[in-house]
């Protein structure tokens, strides 16, 4: 396996873990991100809170984002929020564009 295939495999493993985390959290939160009840600002604020956690970690004001959320968890959540936003903007599988 060359270095490109190794990184492709690593990327795939991370995406699989993201899918598992998305499925668990989306079920726990009742699919509310996609319910239409969130407005653009509310979705942005969810992302902004994750970015603020990263800022506090990297500025040295926090060793971890939260006691029950590691730095890696915060990065994963940001990736998931980005994908969910793309899903909304692309209209999911129904083909309706939301942009």
TIRO-384624 format. One record per atom (N, C-alpha, C): residue number from 1; atom name; z, y, x. Coordinates in steps of 0.02 Angstrom, whole numbers, plus 32768, in hexadecimal, padded with zeros to 4 digits. Layout:
<site resi="NUM" name="CA" z="Z" y="Y" x="X"/>
...
***
This chain:
<site resi="1" name="N" z="8000" y="7FC5" x="802B"/>
<site resi="1" name="CA" z="8000" y="8000" x="8000"/>
<site resi="1" name="C" z="8000" y="803E" x="802D"/>
<site resi="2" name="N" z="7FD1" y="806B" x="8022"/>
<site resi="2" name="CA" z="7FCF" y="80A8" x="804C"/>
<site resi="2" name="C" z="8000" y="80DC" x="8030"/>
<site resi="3" name="N" z="8007" y="8114" x="8055"/>
<site resi="3" name="CA" z="8038" y="8147" x="8043"/>
<site resi="3" name="C" z="8029" y="8166" x="7FFE"/>
<site resi="4" name="N" z="7FE9" y="816A" x="7FEB"/>
<site resi="4" name="CA" z="7FD7" y="8186" x="7FAA"/>
<site resi="4" name="C" z="7FEB" y="8156" x="7F72"/>
<site resi="5" name="N" z="7FDF" y="8117" x="7F7B"/>
<site resi="5" name="CA" z="7FF2" y="80E5" x="7F49"/>
<site resi="5" name="C" z="803E" y="80E2" x="7F43"/>
<site resi="6" name="N" z="8061" y="80E8" x="7F7A"/>
<site resi="6" name="CA" z="80AB" y="80E8" x="7F78"/>
<site resi="6" name="C" z="80C4" y="8122" x="7F4E"/>
<site resi="7" name="N" z="80A8" y="815E" x="7F58"/>
<site resi="7" name="CA" z="80BE" y="8198" x="7F31"/>
<site resi="7" name="C" z="80AA" y="8191" x="7EE8"/>
<site resi="8" name="N" z="806F" y="8174" x="7EDC"/>
<site resi="8" name="CA" z="805B" y="8168" x="7E96"/>
<site resi="8" name="C" z="808C" y="813A" x="7E74"/>
<site resi="9" name="N" z="80A2" y="8106" x="7E97"/>
<site resi="9" name="CA" z="80D2" y="80D6" x="7E7B"/>
<site resi="9" name="C" z="8115" y="80F8" x="7E6F"/>
<site resi="10" name="N" z="812B" y="8121" x="7E9E"/>
<site resi="10" name="CA" z="816A" y="8146" x="7E97"/>
<site resi="10" name="C" z="8166" y="8175" x="7E5B"/>
<site resi="11" name="N" z="812E" y="8197" x="7E54"/>
<site resi="11" name="CA" z="8124" y="81C4" x="7E1B"/>
<site resi="11" name="C" z="8128" y="819D" x="7DDA"/>
<site resi="12" name="N" z="8108" y="8165" x="7DD8"/>
<site resi="12" name="CA" z="8108" y="813A" x="7D9C"/>
<site resi="12" name="C" z="814F" y="8124" x="7D8A"/>
<site resi="13" name="N" z="8177" y="8112" x="7DBC"/>
<site resi="13" name="CA" z="81BC" y="80FD" x="7DB0"/>
<site resi="13" name="C" z="81E5" y="8136" x="7D93"/>
<site resi="14" name="N" z="81DB" y="8172" x="7DAE"/>
<site resi="14" name="CA" z="8200" y="81AC" x="7D94"/>
<site resi="14" name="C" z="81EA" y="81BA" x="7D4C"/>
<site resi="15" name="N" z="81AA" y="81B7" x="7D3E"/>
<site resi="15" name="CA" z="8191" y="81C3" x="7CFA"/>
<site resi="15" name="C" z="81AD" y="818F" x="7CC9"/>
<site resi="16" name="N" z="81B3" y="8151" x="7CDF"/>
<site resi="16" name="CA" z="81D0" y="811D" x="7CB4"/>
<site resi="16" name="C" z="8218" y="812E" x="7CA4"/>
<site resi="17" name="N" z="823D" y="8144" x="7CD7"/>
<site resi="17" name="CA" z="8284" y="8158" x="7CCC"/>
<site resi="17" name="C" z="8288" y="8194" x="7C9D"/>
<site resi="18" name="N" z="8259" y="81C4" x="7CA5"/>
<site resi="18" name="CA" z="8258" y="81FE" x="7C78"/>
<site resi="18" name="C" z="824B" y="81E9" x="7C30"/>
<site resi="19" name="N" z="821D" y="81BA" x="7C27"/>
<site resi="19" name="CA" z="820D" y="81A2" x="7BE4"/>
<site resi="19" name="C" z="824B" y="8182" x="7BC4"/>
<site resi="20" name="N" z="826F" y="815A" x="7BEB"/>
<site resi="20" name="CA" z="82AC" y="813A" x="7BD1"/>
<site resi="20" name="C" z="82E0" y="816E" x="7BBE"/>
<site resi="21" name="N" z="82E9" y="81A1" x="7BE8"/>
<site resi="21" name="CA" z="831A" y="81D6" x="7BDA"/>
<site resi="21" name="C" z="8304" y="81FF" x="7B9E"/>
<site resi="22" name="N" z="82C3" y="820F" x="7B99"/>
<site resi="22" name="CA" z="82A9" y="8233" x="7B60"/>
<site resi="22" name="C" z="82B6" y="820D" x="7B1F"/>
<site resi="23" name="N" z="82A5" y="81CC" x="7B1F"/>
<site resi="23" name="CA" z="82AE" y="81A3" x="7AE2"/>
<site resi="23" name="C" z="82F7" y="81A2" x="7ACC"/>
<site resi="24" name="N" z="8324" y="819B" x="7AFC"/>
<site resi="24" name="CA" z="836B" y="8198" x="7AEC"/>
<site resi="24" name="C" z="8383" y="81DB" x="7AD0"/>
<site resi="25" name="N" z="8373" y="8212" x="7AF2"/>
<site resi="25" name="CA" z="838B" y="8254" x="7ADD"/>
<site resi="25" name="C" z="8369" y="826B" x="7A9D"/>
<site resi="26" name="N" z="8328" y="825E" x="7A97"/>
<site resi="26" name="CA" z="8304" y="8273" x="7A5B"/>
<site resi="26" name="C" z="8321" y="8250" x="7A1D"/>
<site resi="27" name="N" z="8332" y="8211" x="7A23"/>
<site resi="27" name="CA" z="8351" y="81ED" x="79EB"/>
<site resi="27" name="C" z="8396" y="820A" x="79DD"/>
<site resi="28" name="N" z="83BD" y="8215" x="7A12"/>
<site resi="28" name="CA" z="8401" y="822F" x="7A0B"/>
<site resi="28" name="C" z="8400" y="8273" x="79E7"/>
<site resi="29" name="N" z="83D0" y="829E" x="79F9"/>
<site resi="29" name="CA" z="83CD" y="82E1" x="79DC"/>
<site resi="29" name="C" z="83A2" y="82E4" x="799E"/>
<site resi="30" name="N" z="838C" y="82AC" x="7984"/>
<site resi="30" name="CA" z="8369" y="82AA" x="7944"/>
<site resi="30" name="C" z="8324" y="82CA" x="7945"/>
<site resi="31" name="N" z="8302" y="82C7" x="797E"/>
<site resi="31" name="CA" z="82BE" y="82E1" x="7984"/>
<site resi="31" name="C" z="82BB" y="832B" x="7974"/>
<site resi="32" name="N" z="82F3" y="8350" x="797E"/>
<site resi="32" name="CA" z="82F7" y="8395" x="7969"/>
<site resi="32" name="C" z="82C9" y="83C5" x="798F"/>
<site resi="33" name="N" z="82B7" y="83B4" x="79CC"/>
<site resi="33" name="CA" z="8289" y="83DF" x="79F2"/>
<site resi="33" name="C" z="8245" y="83E3" x="79D0"/>
<site resi="34" name="N" z="8233" y="83AE" x="79AD"/>
<site resi="34" name="CA" z="81F1" y="83AA" x="798D"/>
<site resi="34" name="C" z="81F4" y="83B6" x="7941"/>
<site resi="35" name="N" z="822F" y="83C4" x="7927"/>
<site resi="35" name="CA" z="8237" y="83CA" x="78DE"/>
<site resi="35" name="C" z="8218" y="840A" x="78C1"/>
<site resi="36" name="N" z="820A" y="843A" x="78EB"/>
<site resi="36" name="CA" z="81F0" y="8479" x="78D3"/>
<site resi="36" name="C" z="8227" y="84AC" x="78C6"/>
<site resi="37" name="N" z="8265" y="8496" x="78CD"/>
<site resi="37" name="CA" z="829D" y="84C5" x="78C2"/>
<site resi="37" name="C" z="82A9" y="84F1" x="78FF"/>
<site resi="38" name="N" z="8296" y="84D9" x="793A"/>
<site resi="38" name="CA" z="829E" y="8501" x="7976"/>
<site resi="38" name="C" z="8265" y="8534" x="797B"/>
<site resi="39" name="N" z="8275" y="8571" x="7988"/>
<site resi="39" name="CA" z="8242" y="85A3" x="7995"/>
<site resi="39" name="C" z="8236" y="85A6" x="79E1"/>
<site resi="40" name="N" z="8202" y="85C9" x="79F5"/>
<site resi="40" name="CA" z="81F1" y="85CD" x="7A3C"/>
<site resi="40" name="C" z="822C" y="85E3" x="7A66"/>
<site resi="41" name="N" z="8250" y="8615" x="7A4F"/>
<site resi="41" name="CA" z="8289" y="862F" x="7A75"/>
<site resi="41" name="C" z="82BF" y="85FA" x="7A7F"/>
<site resi="42" name="N" z="82CD" y="85D4" x="7A4C"/>
<site resi="42" name="CA" z="8300" y="859F" x="7A52"/>
<site resi="42" name="C" z="82EB" y="8569" x="7A84"/>
<site resi="43" name="N" z="82AB" y="8558" x="7A83"/>
<site resi="43" name="CA" z="8293" y="8527" x="7AB3"/>
<site resi="43" name="C" z="8298" y="8543" x="7AFA"/>
<site resi="44" name="N" z="8285" y="8582" x="7B02"/>
<site resi="44" name="CA" z="828A" y="85A1" x="7B44"/>
<site resi="44" name="C" z="82D3" y="85A5" x="7B5B"/>
<site resi="45" name="N" z="8301" y="85B2" x="7B2F"/>
<site resi="45" name="CA" z="8348" y="85B7" x="7B42"/>
<site resi="45" name="C" z="8361" y="8573" x="7B5A"/>
<site resi="46" name="N" z="834A" y="853D" x="7B3D"/>
<site resi="46" name="CA" z="835D" y="84FA" x="7B55"/>
<site resi="46" name="C" z="8347" y="84F1" x="7B9D"/>
<site resi="47" name="N" z="830B" y="8506" x="7BAC"/>
<site resi="47" name="CA" z="82F1" y="8500" x="7BF0"/>
<site resi="47" name="C" z="8317" y="8530" x="7C1E"/>
<site resi="48" name="N" z="8324" y="856B" x="7C07"/>
<site resi="48" name="CA" z="8347" y="859D" x="7C2F"/>
<site resi="48" name="C" z="838D" y="8586" x="7C43"/>
<site resi="49" name="N" z="83B0" y="8562" x="7C16"/>
<site resi="49" name="CA" z="83F2" y="8548" x="7C26"/>
<site resi="49" name="C" z="83EE" y="8516" x="7C60"/>
<site resi="50" name="N" z="83BA" y="84EC" x="7C5F"/>
<site resi="50" name="CA" z="83B1" y="84BC" x="7C96"/>
<site resi="50" name="C" z="83A2" y="84E0" x="7CD7"/>
<site resi="51" name="N" z="8379" y="8514" x="7CD4"/>
<site resi="51" name="CA" z="836A" y="853A" x="7D11"/>
<site resi="51" name="C" z="83A9" y="855D" x="7D2B"/>
<site resi="52" name="N" z="83D2" y="8576" x="7CFE"/>
<site resi="52" name="CA" z="8411" y="8596" x="7D13"/>
<site resi="52" name="C" z="843F" y="8564" x="7D37"/>
<site resi="53" name="N" z="843F" y="8525" x="7D1F"/>
<site resi="53" name="CA" z="8466" y="84F2" x="7D42"/>
<site resi="53" name="C" z="844C" y="84E7" x="7D88"/>
<site resi="54" name="N" z="840B" y="84E6" x="7D8F"/>
<site resi="54" name="CA" z="83ED" y="84DD" x="7DD2"/>
<site resi="54" name="C" z="83FE" y="8519" x="7DFE"/>
<site resi="55" name="N" z="83FA" y="8555" x="7DE3"/>
<site resi="55" name="CA" z="840A" y="8591" x="7E09"/>
<site resi="55" name="C" z="8452" y="858F" x="7E22"/>
<site resi="56" name="N" z="8480" y="857B" x="7DF7"/>
<site resi="56" name="CA" z="84C6" y="8579" x="7E0D"/>
<site resi="56" name="C" z="84D1" y="8543" x="7E42"/>
<site resi="57" name="N" z="84AD" y="850C" x="7E3C"/>
<site resi="57" name="CA" z="84B3" y="84D8" x="7E6F"/>
<site resi="57" name="C" z="8498" y="84F0" x="7EB2"/>
<site resi="58" name="N" z="845C" y="850B" x="7EB2"/>
<site resi="58" name="CA" z="843C" y="851F" x="7EF0"/>
<site resi="58" name="C" z="845A" y="855F" x="7F0E"/>
<site resi="59" name="N" z="847B" y="8587" x="7EE6"/>
<site resi="59" name="CA" z="849C" y="85C3" x="7F01"/>
<site resi="59" name="C" z="84E0" y="85B3" x="7F1E"/>
<site resi="60" name="N" z="84F6" y="8575" x="7F14"/>
<site resi="60" name="CA" z="8536" y="8560" x="7F30"/>
<site resi="60" name="C" z="8571" y="856D" x="7F03"/>
<site resi="61" name="N" z="8565" y="8585" x="7EC6"/>
<site resi="61" name="CA" z="859D" y="8593" x="7E99"/>
<site resi="61" name="C" z="85B3" y="8554" x="7E73"/>
<site resi="62" name="N" z="858E" y="851E" x="7E7A"/>
<site resi="62" name="CA" z="859F" y="84E0" x="7E58"/>
<site resi="62" name="C" z="8588" y="84A6" x="7E84"/>
<site resi="63" name="N" z="85B3" y="8472" x="7E89"/>
<site resi="63" name="CA" z="85A0" y="8436" x="7EAF"/>
<site resi="63" name="C" z="8570" y="840B" x="7E87"/>
<site resi="64" name="N" z="8578" y="8409" x="7E47"/>
<site resi="64" name="CA" z="854D" y="83E4" x="7E19"/>
<site resi="64" name="C" z="8543" y="840F" x="7DDC"/>
<site resi="65" name="N" z="8510" y="8400" x="7DB6"/>
<site resi="65" name="CA" z="8501" y="8428" x="7D7B"/>
<site resi="65" name="C" z="853A" y="8424" x="7D48"/>
<site resi="66" name="N" z="854F" y="83E9" x="7D37"/>
<site resi="66" name="CA" z="8585" y="83DC" x="7D09"/>
<site resi="66" name="C" z="85A7" y="839B" x="7D20"/>
<site resi="67" name="N" z="85E6" y="8390" x="7D0E"/>
<site resi="67" name="CA" z="8606" y="8352" x="7D23"/>
<site resi="67" name="C" z="85E0" y="8313" x="7D0D"/>
<site resi="68" name="N" z="85C1" y="8316" x="7CD2"/>
<site resi="68" name="CA" z="859D" y="82DB" x="7CB9"/>
<site resi="68" name="C" z="8551" y="82E0" x="7CC2"/>
<site resi="69" name="N" z="853A" y="8315" x="7CE5"/>
<site resi="69" name="CA" z="84F2" y="831D" x="7CF1"/>
<site resi="69" name="C" z="84E7" y="832E" x="7D3A"/>
<site resi="70" name="N" z="84C7" y="8302" x="7D5D"/>
<site resi="70" name="CA" z="84B9" y="830C" x="7DA4"/>
<site resi="70" name="C" z="847F" y="833D" x="7DAD"/>
<site resi="71" name="N" z="8475" y="8351" x="7DEA"/>
<site resi="71" name="CA" z="843C" y="837C" x="7DFA"/>
<site resi="71" name="C" z="83FA" y="8358" x="7DE7"/>
<site resi="72" name="N" z="83F6" y="8318" x="7DF7"/>
<site resi="72" name="CA" z="83BA" y="82F2" x="7DE5"/>
<site resi="72" name="C" z="83B0" y="82F1" x="7D99"/>
<site resi="73" name="N" z="83E7" y="82EA" x="7D73"/>
<site resi="73" name="CA" z="83E2" y="82EA" x="7D2A"/>
<site resi="73" name="C" z="83C5" y="832C" x="7D11"/>
<site resi="74" name="N" z="83DA" y="8363" x="7D30"/>
<site resi="74" name="CA" z="83C0" y="83A5" x="7D1B"/>
<site resi="74" name="C" z="8376" y="83AA" x="7D29"/>
<site resi="75" name="N" z="8360" y="8393" x="7D64"/>
<site resi="75" name="CA" z="8319" y="8394" x="7D74"/>
<site resi="75" name="C" z="82F2" y="8368" x="7D43"/>
<site resi="76" name="N" z="830D" y="832E" x="7D32"/>
<site resi="76" name="CA" z="82EC" y="8302" x="7D02"/>
<site resi="76" name="C" z="82E7" y="8323" x="7CBE"/>
<site resi="77" name="N" z="831C" y="8343" x="7CA8"/>
<site resi="77" name="CA" z="831B" y="8366" x="7C67"/>
<site resi="77" name="C" z="82E5" y="839D" x="7C67"/>
<site resi="78" name="N" z="82DF" y="83C1" x="7C9E"/>
<site resi="78" name="CA" z="82AB" y="83F5" x="7CA1"/>
<site resi="78" name="C" z="8266" y="83D7" x="7C9C"/>
<site resi="79" name="N" z="825B" y="839F" x="7CBC"/>
<site resi="79" name="CA" z="821A" y="837D" x="7CB8"/>
<site resi="79" name="C" z="820D" y="8368" x="7C70"/>
<site resi="80" name="N" z="8240" y="834D" x="7C4F"/>
<site resi="80" name="CA" z="8238" y="8337" x="7C09"/>
<site resi="80" name="C" z="822A" y="8372" x="7BDB"/>
<site resi="81" name="N" z="824F" y="83AA" x="7BE5"/>
<site resi="81" name="CA" z="8242" y="83E5" x="7BBC"/>
<site resi="81" name="C" z="81FB" y="83FE" x="7BC7"/>
<site resi="82" name="N" z="81E2" y="83FB" x="7C04"/>
<site resi="82" name="CA" z="819D" y="8410" x="7C12"/>
<site resi="82" name="C" z="816B" y="83E4" x="7BED"/>
<site resi="83" name="N" z="8176" y="83A4" x="7BEE"/>
<site resi="83" name="CA" z="8149" y="8376" x="7BCB"/>
<site resi="83" name="C" z="814D" y="8380" x="7B80"/>
<site resi="84" name="N" z="818A" y="8388" x="7B66"/>
<site resi="84" name="CA" z="8191" y="8393" x="7B1E"/>
<site resi="84" name="C" z="816D" y="83D3" x="7B09"/>
<site resi="85" name="N" z="8172" y="8407" x="7B31"/>
<site resi="85" name="CA" z="8150" y="8446" x="7B21"/>
<site resi="85" name="C" z="8104" y="843B" x="7B21"/>
<site resi="86" name="N" z="80EB" y="8416" x="7B52"/>
<site resi="86" name="CA" z="80A3" y="8406" x="7B52"/>
<site resi="86" name="C" z="8090" y="83DE" x="7B14"/>
<site resi="87" name="N" z="80BB" y="83B1" x="7AFF"/>
<site resi="87" name="CA" z="80AD" y="838A" x="7AC3"/>
<site resi="87" name="C" z="80A6" y="83B8" x="7A86"/>
<site resi="88" name="N" z="80D4" y="83E8" x="7A81"/>
<site resi="88" name="CA" z="80D1" y="8417" x="7A49"/>
<site resi="88" name="C" z="8092" y="8442" x="7A4E"/>
<site resi="89" name="N" z="8083" y="845B" x="7A89"/>
<site resi="89" name="CA" z="804A" y="8487" x="7A93"/>
<site resi="89" name="C" z="8008" y="8463" x="7A86"/>
<site resi="90" name="N" z="8006" y="8424" x="7A96"/>
<site resi="90" name="CA" z="7FC9" y="83FD" x="7A8C"/>
<site resi="90" name="C" z="7FC5" y="83DE" x="7A47"/>
<site resi="91" name="N" z="7FFA" y="83E5" x="7A20"/>
<site resi="91" name="CA" z="7FFA" y="83CD" x="79DC"/>
<site resi="91" name="C" z="8003" y="8382" x="79D5"/>
<site resi="92" name="N" z="801A" y="8362" x="7A0A"/>
<site resi="92" name="CA" z="8026" y="831A" x="7A06"/>
<site resi="92" name="C" z="7FE5" y="82F5" x="79F9"/>
<site resi="93" name="N" z="7FEA" y="82BB" x="79DC"/>
<site resi="93" name="CA" z="7FB0" y="8290" x="79D0"/>
<site resi="93" name="C" z="7F89" y="82A6" x="7993"/>
<site resi="94" name="N" z="7FA3" y="82D6" x="796B"/>
<site resi="94" name="CA" z="7F80" y="82EA" x="792F"/>
<site resi="94" name="C" z="7F47" y="831B" x="793E"/>
<site resi="95" name="N" z="7F42" y="8330" x="797D"/>
<site resi="95" name="CA" z="7F0A" y="835A" x="7991"/>
<site resi="95" name="C" z="7F0F" y="83A3" x="797F"/>
<site resi="96" name="N" z="7F46" y="83B7" x="795E"/>
<site resi="96" name="CA" z="7F4E" y="83FE" x="794C"/>
<site resi="96" name="C" z="7F6B" y="8423" x="7987"/>
<site resi="97" name="N" z="7F4A" y="8456" x="799C"/>
<site resi="97" name="CA" z="7F63" y="8480" x="79D3"/>
<site resi="97" name="C" z="7F96" y="84B1" x="79B8"/>
<site resi="98" name="N" z="7FCE" y="84B7" x="79DD"/>
<site resi="98" name="CA" z="8002" y="84E5" x="79C8"/>
<site resi="98" name="C" z="8001" y="8524" x="79F3"/>
<site resi="99" name="N" z="7FCB" y="852F" x="7A18"/>
<site resi="99" name="CA" z="7FC7" y="856B" x="7A41"/>
<site resi="99" name="C" z="7F93" y="859A" x="7A28"/>
***
